[in-house]
Amino acid sequence: MPYASTPSPASTAPAYRCRLCNATCYRRLVERSADGRLGYGNRYRCAGCGLTFEDPAQWWGSGTSANPTARMGTPLPAS
């Protein structure tokens, strides 16, 4: 008879989370274009630590670039 097992905490942790602060969400940044209109740009910000980045895959640590931090920003100071 097979035994039932409970999942370990590591297996239930979200796969997509910030590799710096473990936040599970980020926001797309609004930017102003050259003609003055507001719109979504190609940058995102971690909801936890404020890290800005261009590729969500690099935010959660699966970037395919040889230098995964090449397009990552730095966390913003706490306000």
C-alpha positions as CSV (number, residue, x, y, z in Angstrom):
1,M,0.0,0.0,0.0
2,P,1.5,3.4,-1.0
3,Y,2.1,6.0,1.7
4,A,0.6,9.5,1.4
5,S,3.2,12.2,1.8
6,T,2.9,15.9,2.3
7,P,4.8,18.2,-0.1
8,S,7.9,19.7,1.4
9,P,8.0,23.4,1.8
10,A,10.6,23.7,-1.0
11,S,8.2,22.1,-3.5
12,T,5.3,24.4,-2.6
13,A,7.4,27.6,-2.8
14,P,6.5,29.8,-5.9
15,A,8.8,29.1,-8.8
16,Y,8.6,32.7,-10.0
17,R,10.0,35.0,-7.4
18,C,12.7,37.6,-7.0
19,R,16.1,36.0,-6.6
20,L,17.1,38.9,-4.3
21,C,14.2,39.3,-1.9
22,N,11.8,36.4,-2.7
23,A,8.9,38.7,-3.6
24,T,6.4,36.9,-5.9
25,C,5.2,39.9,-8.0
26,Y,6.5,42.8,-10.0
27,R,5.0,45.8,-11.8
28,R,5.4,47.1,-15.3
29,L,6.7,50.6,-15.3
30,V,4.9,53.5,-17.1
31,E,7.2,55.8,-19.0
32,R,6.8,59.0,-21.0
33,S,7.6,58.8,-24.7
34,A,9.5,61.5,-26.6
35,D,6.2,63.1,-27.7
36,G,5.0,63.3,-24.1
37,R,2.5,60.4,-24.0
38,L,2.5,58.0,-21.1
39,G,2.6,54.3,-21.8
40,Y,4.1,51.0,-20.7
41,G,7.8,50.7,-21.4
42,N,10.0,47.6,-21.5
43,R,11.0,47.8,-17.8
44,Y,9.6,46.3,-14.7
45,R,10.1,46.8,-11.0
46,C,10.1,44.2,-8.2
47,A,7.3,44.8,-5.7
48,G,9.5,43.8,-2.8
49,C,13.0,45.3,-3.2
50,G,12.4,47.8,-6.0
51,L,14.9,46.2,-8.4
52,T,14.3,47.4,-12.0
53,F,14.8,45.0,-14.9
54,E,14.0,44.5,-18.5
55,D,13.4,40.7,-18.7
56,P,11.2,38.9,-16.1
57,A,13.1,35.7,-16.7
58,Q,16.2,37.4,-15.3
59,W,14.2,38.6,-12.3
60,W,13.4,35.1,-11.2
61,G,16.8,33.7,-12.1
62,S,16.4,31.8,-15.4
63,G,17.9,34.3,-17.8
64,T,19.7,32.7,-20.7
65,S,22.3,35.4,-21.1
66,A,25.9,34.7,-20.3
67,N,25.8,37.6,-17.9
68,P,22.4,37.4,-16.2
69,T,22.8,40.7,-14.4
70,A,23.8,42.7,-17.5
71,R,20.3,44.1,-17.9
72,M,19.3,44.2,-14.2
73,G,19.2,47.4,-12.3
74,T,19.8,48.0,-8.6
75,P,17.3,48.0,-5.8
76,L,15.9,51.4,-4.9
77,P,16.4,52.8,-1.5
78,A,13.5,52.3,1.0
79,S,11.3,55.3,1.1
